[in-house]
Amino acid sequence: MIRFIALIAVAALASCGVDGAPIKPTVSAGINVGSGGVKTGVNLGASKGPLSVNWNLL
């Protein structure tokens, strides 16, 4: 069963970008200092055409 899952994972990884250029991720990080203290933030995202997905971490 593990070999089958590994084979599927390798096939999925190999097929990335077959239908065009792969989706390039975006990453931004920041540090804000204010009267409330120091705050950090990380934003991860990806976009292709009109579709955009972003995750705010921390």
PyMOL Python script that loads the backbone (N, CA, C, O; Angstrom):
from pymol import cmd

cmd.read_pdbstr("""\
ATOM      1  N   MET A   1       0.818  -1.186   0.000  1.00  0.00           N
ATOM      2  CA  MET A   1       0.000   0.000   0.000  1.00  0.00           C
ATOM      3  C   MET A   1       0.868   1.259   0.000  1.00  0.00           C
ATOM      4  O   MET A   1       0.562   2.224  -0.701  1.00  0.00           O
ATOM      5  N   ILE A   2       1.944   1.254   0.778  1.00  0.00           N
ATOM      6  CA  ILE A   2       2.831   2.414   0.825  1.00  0.00           C
ATOM      7  C   ILE A   2       3.501   2.628  -0.526  1.00  0.00           C
ATOM      8  O   ILE A   2       3.705   3.769  -0.941  1.00  0.00           O
ATOM      9  N   ARG A   3       3.844   1.551  -1.211  1.00  0.00           N
ATOM     10  CA  ARG A   3       4.464   1.691  -2.539  1.00  0.00           C
ATOM     11  C   ARG A   3       3.492   2.304  -3.531  1.00  0.00           C
ATOM     12  O   ARG A   3       3.887   3.107  -4.377  1.00  0.00           O
ATOM     13  N   PHE A   4       2.212   1.927  -3.432  1.00  0.00           N
ATOM     14  CA  PHE A   4       1.203   2.495  -4.319  1.00  0.00           C
ATOM     15  C   PHE A   4       1.050   3.991  -4.066  1.00  0.00           C
ATOM     16  O   PHE A   4       0.993   4.772  -5.016  1.00  0.00           O
ATOM     17  N   ILE A   5       0.984   4.399  -2.808  1.00  0.00           N
ATOM     18  CA  ILE A   5       0.866   5.821  -2.465  1.00  0.00           C
ATOM     19  C   ILE A   5       2.100   6.584  -2.925  1.00  0.00           C
ATOM     20  O   ILE A   5       1.985   7.699  -3.433  1.00  0.00           O
ATOM     21  N   ALA A   6       3.279   5.996  -2.751  1.00  0.00           N
ATOM     22  CA  ALA A   6       4.516   6.637  -3.203  1.00  0.00           C
ATOM     23  C   ALA A   6       4.511   6.793  -4.722  1.00  0.00           C
ATOM     24  O   ALA A   6       4.956   7.819  -5.236  1.00  0.00           O
ATOM     25  N   LEU A   7       4.014   5.790  -5.446  1.00  0.00           N
ATOM     26  CA  LEU A   7       3.947   5.859  -6.905  1.00  0.00           C
ATOM     27  C   LEU A   7       2.998   6.972  -7.349  1.00  0.00           C
ATOM     28  O   LEU A   7       3.305   7.715  -8.281  1.00  0.00           O
ATOM     29  N   ILE A   8       1.858   7.088  -6.689  1.00  0.00           N
ATOM     30  CA  ILE A   8       0.908   8.152  -7.016  1.00  0.00           C
ATOM     31  C   ILE A   8       1.524   9.520  -6.727  1.00  0.00           C
ATOM     32  O   ILE A   8       1.358  10.449  -7.518  1.00  0.00           O
ATOM     33  N   ALA A   9       2.229   9.655  -5.608  1.00  0.00           N
ATOM     34  CA  ALA A   9       2.857  10.924  -5.256  1.00  0.00           C
ATOM     35  C   ALA A   9       3.919  11.315  -6.275  1.00  0.00           C
ATOM     36  O   ALA A   9       4.004  12.480  -6.662  1.00  0.00           O
ATOM     37  N   VAL A  10       4.730  10.356  -6.711  1.00  0.00           N
ATOM     38  CA  VAL A  10       5.760  10.639  -7.709  1.00  0.00           C
ATOM     39  C   VAL A  10       5.122  11.013  -9.041  1.00  0.00           C
ATOM     40  O   VAL A  10       5.598  11.925  -9.718  1.00  0.00           O
ATOM     41  N   ALA A  11       4.059  10.327  -9.423  1.00  0.00           N
ATOM     42  CA  ALA A  11       3.376  10.646 -10.681  1.00  0.00           C
ATOM     43  C   ALA A  11       2.757  12.040 -10.627  1.00  0.00           C
ATOM     44  O   ALA A  11       2.815  12.782 -11.608  1.00  0.00           O
ATOM     45  N   ALA A  12       2.167  12.399  -9.494  1.00  0.00           N
ATOM     46  CA  ALA A  12       1.578  13.731  -9.358  1.00  0.00           C
ATOM     47  C   ALA A  12       2.650  14.807  -9.416  1.00  0.00           C
ATOM     48  O   ALA A  12       2.455  15.848 -10.044  1.00  0.00           O
ATOM     49  N   LEU A  13       3.777  14.564  -8.764  1.00  0.00           N
ATOM     50  CA  LEU A  13       4.875  15.526  -8.787  1.00  0.00           C
ATOM     51  C   LEU A  13       5.454  15.670 -10.189  1.00  0.00           C
ATOM     52  O   LEU A  13       5.796  16.775 -10.612  1.00  0.00           O
ATOM     53  N   ALA A  14       5.565  14.563 -10.907  1.00  0.00           N
ATOM     54  CA  ALA A  14       6.113  14.598 -12.264  1.00  0.00           C
ATOM     55  C   ALA A  14       5.184  15.324 -13.227  1.00  0.00           C
ATOM     56  O   ALA A  14       5.645  15.910 -14.207  1.00  0.00           O
ATOM     57  N   SER A  15       3.882  15.292 -12.961  1.00  0.00           N
ATOM     58  CA  SER A  15       2.930  15.925 -13.874  1.00  0.00           C
ATOM     59  C   SER A  15       2.744  17.407 -13.609  1.00  0.00           C
ATOM     60  O   SER A  15       2.013  18.064 -14.351  1.00  0.00           O
ATOM     61  N   CYS A  16       3.365  17.954 -12.596  1.00  0.00           N
ATOM     62  CA  CYS A  16       3.250  19.390 -12.321  1.00  0.00           C
ATOM     63  C   CYS A  16       3.809  20.182 -13.493  1.00  0.00           C
ATOM     64  O   CYS A  16       4.944  19.963 -13.917  1.00  0.00           O
ATOM     65  N   GLY A  17       3.027  21.081 -14.000  1.00  0.00           N
ATOM     66  CA  GLY A  17       3.478  21.913 -15.106  1.00  0.00           C
ATOM     67  C   GLY A  17       3.237  21.313 -16.473  1.00  0.00           C
ATOM     68  O   GLY A  17       3.636  21.908 -17.474  1.00  0.00           O
ATOM     69  N   VAL A  18       2.596  20.150 -16.555  1.00  0.00           N
ATOM     70  CA  VAL A  18       2.349  19.528 -17.846  1.00  0.00           C
ATOM     71  C   VAL A  18       1.394  20.365 -18.682  1.00  0.00           C
ATOM     72  O   VAL A  18       1.557  20.451 -19.899  1.00  0.00           O
ATOM     73  N   ASP A  19       0.411  20.979 -18.058  1.00  0.00           N
ATOM     74  CA  ASP A  19      -0.582  21.762 -18.785  1.00  0.00           C
ATOM     75  C   ASP A  19      -0.186  23.229 -18.950  1.00  0.00           C
ATOM     76  O   ASP A  19      -1.019  24.051 -19.333  1.00  0.00           O
ATOM     77  N   GLY A  20       1.036  23.560 -18.676  1.00  0.00           N
ATOM     78  CA  GLY A  20       1.499  24.938 -18.806  1.00  0.00           C
ATOM     79  C   GLY A  20       2.511  25.230 -17.718  1.00  0.00           C
ATOM     80  O   GLY A  20       2.998  24.328 -17.037  1.00  0.00           O
ATOM     81  N   ALA A  21       2.809  26.475 -17.572  1.00  0.00           N
ATOM     82  CA  ALA A  21       3.771  26.873 -16.548  1.00  0.00           C
ATOM     83  C   ALA A  21       3.196  26.597 -15.165  1.00  0.00           C
ATOM     84  O   ALA A  21       2.003  26.796 -14.935  1.00  0.00           O
ATOM     85  N   PRO A  22       4.029  26.145 -14.254  1.00  0.00           N
ATOM     86  CA  PRO A  22       3.528  25.879 -12.904  1.00  0.00           C
ATOM     87  C   PRO A  22       3.145  27.172 -12.180  1.00  0.00           C
ATOM     88  O   PRO A  22       3.619  28.257 -12.517  1.00  0.00           O
ATOM     89  N   ILE A  23       2.291  27.029 -11.200  1.00  0.00           N
ATOM     90  CA  ILE A  23       1.871  28.180 -10.405  1.00  0.00           C
ATOM     91  C   ILE A  23       3.018  28.567  -9.480  1.00  0.00           C
ATOM     92  O   ILE A  23       3.545  27.732  -8.745  1.00  0.00           O
ATOM     93  N   LYS A  24       3.391  29.823  -9.522  1.00  0.00           N
ATOM     94  CA  LYS A  24       4.487  30.292  -8.679  1.00  0.00           C
ATOM     95  C   LYS A  24       3.917  30.870  -7.389  1.00  0.00           C
ATOM     96  O   LYS A  24       3.037  31.731  -7.428  1.00  0.00           O
ATOM     97  N   PRO A  25       4.406  30.409  -6.266  1.00  0.00           N
ATOM     98  CA  PRO A  25       3.908  30.932  -4.997  1.00  0.00           C
ATOM     99  C   PRO A  25       4.510  32.301  -4.686  1.00  0.00           C
ATOM    100  O   PRO A  25       5.565  32.670  -5.201  1.00  0.00           O
ATOM    101  N   THR A  26       3.810  33.040  -3.831  1.00  0.00           N
ATOM    102  CA  THR A  26       4.313  34.323  -3.347  1.00  0.00           C
ATOM    103  C   THR A  26       4.417  34.264  -1.827  1.00  0.00           C
ATOM    104  O   THR A  26       3.589  33.647  -1.157  1.00  0.00           O
ATOM    105  N   VAL A  27       5.424  34.899  -1.311  1.00  0.00           N
ATOM    106  CA  VAL A  27       5.648  34.929   0.133  1.00  0.00           C
ATOM    107  C   VAL A  27       6.026  36.351   0.526  1.00  0.00           C
ATOM    108  O   VAL A  27       6.847  36.990  -0.133  1.00  0.00           O
ATOM    109  N   SER A  28       5.425  36.838   1.599  1.00  0.00           N
ATOM    110  CA  SER A  28       5.844  38.128   2.134  1.00  0.00           C
ATOM    111  C   SER A  28       5.846  38.030   3.654  1.00  0.00           C
ATOM    112  O   SER A  28       5.032  37.326   4.250  1.00  0.00           O
ATOM    113  N   ALA A  29       6.768  38.744   4.257  1.00  0.00           N
ATOM    114  CA  ALA A  29       6.887  38.745   5.718  1.00  0.00           C
ATOM    115  C   ALA A  29       7.106  40.178   6.167  1.00  0.00           C
ATOM    116  O   ALA A  29       7.678  40.994   5.444  1.00  0.00           O
ATOM    117  N   GLY A  30       6.641  40.467   7.375  1.00  0.00           N
ATOM    118  CA  GLY A  30       6.801  41.817   7.872  1.00  0.00           C
ATOM    119  C   GLY A  30       6.854  41.861   9.388  1.00  0.00           C
ATOM    120  O   GLY A  30       6.385  40.955  10.077  1.00  0.00           O
ATOM    121  N   ILE A  31       7.435  42.934   9.882  1.00  0.00           N
ATOM    122  CA  ILE A  31       7.508  43.196  11.312  1.00  0.00           C
ATOM    123  C   ILE A  31       6.988  44.606  11.537  1.00  0.00           C
ATOM    124  O   ILE A  31       7.469  45.562  10.929  1.00  0.00           O
ATOM    125  N   ASN A  32       6.006  44.726  12.410  1.00  0.00           N
ATOM    126  CA  ASN A  32       5.439  46.033  12.734  1.00  0.00           C
ATOM    127  C   ASN A  32       5.727  46.360  14.191  1.00  0.00           C
ATOM    128  O   ASN A  32       5.530  45.530  15.078  1.00  0.00           O
ATOM    129  N   VAL A  33       6.195  47.575  14.424  1.00  0.00           N
ATOM    130  CA  VAL A  33       6.465  48.039  15.780  1.00  0.00           C
ATOM    131  C   VAL A  33       5.562  49.235  16.043  1.00  0.00           C
ATOM    132  O   VAL A  33       5.573  50.216  15.299  1.00  0.00           O
ATOM    133  N   GLY A  34       4.783  49.138  17.109  1.00  0.00           N
ATOM    134  CA  GLY A  34       3.873  50.222  17.447  1.00  0.00           C
ATOM    135  C   GLY A  34       3.674  50.312  18.941  1.00  0.00           C
ATOM    136  O   GLY A  34       4.403  49.696  19.718  1.00  0.00           O
ATOM    137  N   SER A  35       2.681  51.083  19.334  1.00  0.00           N
ATOM    138  CA  SER A  35       2.424  51.263  20.759  1.00  0.00           C
ATOM    139  C   SER A  35       1.933  49.974  21.414  1.00  0.00           C
ATOM    140  O   SER A  35       2.040  49.823  22.631  1.00  0.00           O
ATOM    141  N   GLY A  36       1.399  49.048  20.626  1.00  0.00           N
ATOM    142  CA  GLY A  36       0.937  47.764  21.146  1.00  0.00           C
ATOM    143  C   GLY A  36       2.031  46.728  21.231  1.00  0.00           C
ATOM    144  O   GLY A  36       1.778  45.619  21.702  1.00  0.00           O
ATOM    145  N   GLY A  37       3.238  47.040  20.794  1.00  0.00           N
ATOM    146  CA  GLY A  37       4.351  46.100  20.831  1.00  0.00           C
ATOM    147  C   GLY A  37       4.814  45.727  19.433  1.00  0.00           C
ATOM    148  O   GLY A  37       4.520  46.417  18.457  1.00  0.00           O
ATOM    149  N   VAL A  38       5.531  44.643  19.358  1.00  0.00           N
ATOM    150  CA  VAL A  38       6.077  44.159  18.098  1.00  0.00           C
ATOM    151  C   VAL A  38       5.184  43.034  17.581  1.00  0.00           C
ATOM    152  O   VAL A  38       4.858  42.102  18.316  1.00  0.00           O
ATOM    153  N   LYS A  39       4.796  43.127  16.320  1.00  0.00           N
ATOM    154  CA  LYS A  39       3.955  42.103  15.705  1.00  0.00           C
ATOM    155  C   LYS A  39       4.618  41.623  14.419  1.00  0.00           C
ATOM    156  O   LYS A  39       5.156  42.417  13.647  1.00  0.00           O
ATOM    157  N   THR A  40       4.571  40.321  14.204  1.00  0.00           N
ATOM    158  CA  THR A  40       5.125  39.748  12.982  1.00  0.00           C
ATOM    159  C   THR A  40       3.991  39.197  12.142  1.00  0.00           C
ATOM    160  O   THR A  40       2.913  38.899  12.655  1.00  0.00           O
ATOM    161  N   GLY A  41       4.234  39.067  10.869  1.00  0.00           N
ATOM    162  CA  GLY A  41       3.229  38.524   9.965  1.00  0.00           C
ATOM    163  C   GLY A  41       3.869  37.849   8.772  1.00  0.00           C
ATOM    164  O   GLY A  41       4.912  38.280   8.281  1.00  0.00           O
ATOM    165  N   VAL A  42       3.236  36.789   8.313  1.00  0.00           N
ATOM    166  CA  VAL A  42       3.687  36.065   7.127  1.00  0.00           C
ATOM    167  C   VAL A  42       2.472  35.833   6.242  1.00  0.00           C
ATOM    168  O   VAL A  42       1.411  35.449   6.734  1.00  0.00           O
ATOM    169  N   ASN A  43       2.615  36.060   4.949  1.00  0.00           N
ATOM    170  CA  ASN A  43       1.543  35.863   3.995  1.00  0.00           C
ATOM    171  C   ASN A  43       2.042  34.936   2.899  1.00  0.00           C
ATOM    172  O   ASN A  43       3.041  35.227   2.242  1.00  0.00           O
ATOM    173  N   LEU A  44       1.344  33.812   2.700  1.00  0.00           N
ATOM    174  CA  LEU A  44       1.661  32.873   1.630  1.00  0.00           C
ATOM    175  C   LEU A  44       0.530  32.904   0.626  1.00  0.00           C
ATOM    176  O   LEU A  44      -0.639  32.993   1.003  1.00  0.00           O
ATOM    177  N   GLY A  45       0.865  32.832  -0.640  1.00  0.00           N
ATOM    178  CA  GLY A  45      -0.187  32.877  -1.649  1.00  0.00           C
ATOM    179  C   GLY A  45       0.242  32.288  -2.966  1.00  0.00           C
ATOM    180  O   GLY A  45       1.414  31.988  -3.191  1.00  0.00           O
ATOM    181  N   ALA A  46      -0.744  32.131  -3.838  1.00  0.00           N
ATOM    182  CA  ALA A  46      -0.505  31.664  -5.196  1.00  0.00           C
ATOM    183  C   ALA A  46      -1.600  32.241  -6.076  1.00  0.00           C
ATOM    184  O   ALA A  46      -2.731  32.432  -5.628  1.00  0.00           O
ATOM    185  N   SER A  47      -1.265  32.515  -7.321  1.00  0.00           N
ATOM    186  CA  SER A  47      -2.276  33.025  -8.236  1.00  0.00           C
ATOM    187  C   SER A  47      -2.013  32.511  -9.635  1.00  0.00           C
ATOM    188  O   SER A  47      -0.869  32.318 -10.048  1.00  0.00           O
ATOM    189  N   LYS A  48      -3.101  32.295 -10.353  1.00  0.00           N
ATOM    190  CA  LYS A  48      -3.027  31.897 -11.758  1.00  0.00           C
ATOM    191  C   LYS A  48      -4.260  32.460 -12.432  1.00  0.00           C
ATOM    192  O   LYS A  48      -5.385  32.071 -12.118  1.00  0.00           O
ATOM    193  N   GLY A  49      -4.045  33.371 -13.355  1.00  0.00           N
ATOM    194  CA  GLY A  49      -5.166  34.025 -14.013  1.00  0.00           C
ATOM    195  C   GLY A  49      -5.948  34.862 -13.016  1.00  0.00           C
ATOM    196  O   GLY A  49      -5.357  35.577 -12.207  1.00  0.00           O
ATOM    197  N   PRO A  50      -7.282  34.778 -13.067  1.00  0.00           N
ATOM    198  CA  PRO A  50      -8.090  35.582 -12.147  1.00  0.00           C
ATOM    199  C   PRO A  50      -8.214  34.980 -10.740  1.00  0.00           C
ATOM    200  O   PRO A  50      -8.758  35.624  -9.843  1.00  0.00           O
ATOM    201  N   LEU A  51      -7.720  33.763 -10.540  1.00  0.00           N
ATOM    202  CA  LEU A  51      -7.849  33.094  -9.254  1.00  0.00           C
ATOM    203  C   LEU A  51      -6.623  33.375  -8.385  1.00  0.00           C
ATOM    204  O   LEU A  51      -5.487  33.215  -8.831  1.00  0.00           O
ATOM    205  N   SER A  52      -6.862  33.792  -7.146  1.00  0.00           N
ATOM    206  CA  SER A  52      -5.789  34.073  -6.207  1.00  0.00           C
ATOM    207  C   SER A  52      -6.153  33.505  -4.842  1.00  0.00           C
ATOM    208  O   SER A  52      -7.276  33.683  -4.372  1.00  0.00           O
ATOM    209  N   VAL A  53      -5.211  32.824  -4.209  1.00  0.00           N
ATOM    210  CA  VAL A  53      -5.419  32.234  -2.892  1.00  0.00           C
ATOM    211  C   VAL A  53      -4.308  32.721  -1.975  1.00  0.00           C
ATOM    212  O   VAL A  53      -3.131  32.628  -2.323  1.00  0.00           O
ATOM    213  N   ASN A  54      -4.672  33.242  -0.801  1.00  0.00           N
ATOM    214  CA  ASN A  54      -3.696  33.751   0.156  1.00  0.00           C
ATOM    215  C   ASN A  54      -3.984  33.221   1.547  1.00  0.00           C
ATOM    216  O   ASN A  54      -5.142  33.048   1.926  1.00  0.00           O
ATOM    217  N   TRP A  55      -2.935  32.967   2.303  1.00  0.00           N
ATOM    218  CA  TRP A  55      -3.042  32.534   3.692  1.00  0.00           C
ATOM    219  C   TRP A  55      -2.215  33.495   4.538  1.00  0.00           C
ATOM    220  O   TRP A  55      -1.045  33.741   4.247  1.00  0.00           O
ATOM    221  N   ASN A  56      -2.823  34.028   5.571  1.00  0.00           N
ATOM    222  CA  ASN A  56      -2.115  34.880   6.526  1.00  0.00           C
ATOM    223  C   ASN A  56      -1.744  34.039   7.726  1.00  0.00           C
ATOM    224  O   ASN A  56      -2.617  33.478   8.388  1.00  0.00           O
ATOM    225  N   LEU A  57      -0.469  33.947   8.010  1.00  0.00           N
ATOM    226  CA  LEU A  57       0.020  33.163   9.131  1.00  0.00           C
ATOM    227  C   LEU A  57       0.602  34.092  10.169  1.00  0.00           C
ATOM    228  O   LEU A  57       1.172  35.124   9.816  1.00  0.00           O
ATOM    229  N   LEU A  58       0.478  33.765  11.406  1.00  0.00           N
ATOM    230  CA  LEU A  58       0.993  34.500  12.553  1.00  0.00           C
ATOM    231  C   LEU A  58       0.283  35.804  12.712  1.00  0.00           C
ATOM    232  O   LEU A  58       0.585  36.564  13.632  1.00  0.00           O
TER     233      LEU A  58
END
""", "prot")
cmd.dss("prot")
cmd.show_as("cartoon", "prot")
cmd.util.cbc("prot")
cmd.orient("prot")
